[in-house]
Amino acid sequence: MNNRQARLFAVGSTAIAALVFLVLTLDSHRQFPELTHSENITPQVTHGKDVWHKYNCINCHTLFGEGAYYAPDLTKITEHRGEAYLQAYMRDPSQFYDEQTHRRLMPKQDLSEEEITDLIAFLDWVSKVDNQGWPPRPIRVTGAPAQGAQPFSSKESDEGPAVQKSAGTTPVTGEDDYRAQGESVFETATPACTSCHSTAPGADMAGPSLAGVVSRARETLQSEDYEGNAEDLEGYLREAIVAPSAHIVSGGMYSSGGTSFMPSNYEESLTEEEIDQLVAYLATLK
């Protein structure tokens, strides 16, 4: 290739690359309204974005993986936590986490009620943006592990030694398989139960540790203070999943004004079989 050919090749390659970049850029802008649901950007959402910037939330948090990495990514926070939890949390974060226990401390910003409401509206809009699964990592909000004690498959149950799922062992079947599937639902539901709950004793996160939940459930059912409609353990566990505000456990930081902070949409996001599997798994956490 002589000098003239090299120049033509360089110019042609640059022109083609520029054209491809222009086409991709135009196509991205064409898709933005649909991907971002821009029709849902209300004045409340816009003000919420201004609140986000006013209090420099990005100095600690990230959205779509962009920002500081001191605190969790909040892209899907409204799906994981819900409005009731976020309102109470923003009013006084110290009621939920403290520096000594969790190695971090969210500053109390003294936001007005309007600012809190609009910031949640902004974060809710963000959570519905089609972000193609980015960032590809789960939310982490405490120093406690998201996965707690050993799962059902590596524990002993009332029926005897647990069935191992590791390579070279007999796969689980029947009732054990049903519970193992429930463990999978526990980890993959939307939002994942592991986003708020650990199964390690004493490892309270946004929700209480589920270690010993069976014993606590039985005590609650026998208590005169129980306000729900369940009549047995399985019914109580199901009620806690699909109607978490049916009975509010007193003395905790997991509810406000008679409303549980636990998401109440699992009856829509999970099938009946998945809920049954999840109940079967939780019934092993004795």
Secondary structure, DSSP 4 states (H G I P E B T S, - for coil): --HHHHHHHHHHHHHHHHHHHHHHHHHHHHHHHHHHTGGG--HHHHHHHHHHHHTTGGGT-EETTEE-SSS-B-TTHHHHH-HHHHHHHHH-GGGT--HHHHS--PPP----HHHHHHHHHHHHHHHTS--TT-S-S----SSS-SS-S--GGGS-BTTBSPPP-STTSPPP-HHHHHHHHHHHHHHHSSS-GGGT---STT---SS---TTHHHHHHHHHHSTT--S---SHHHHHHHHHH-TTSSPPTTSSSEETTEESS-S-HHHHS-HHHHHHHHHHHTT--
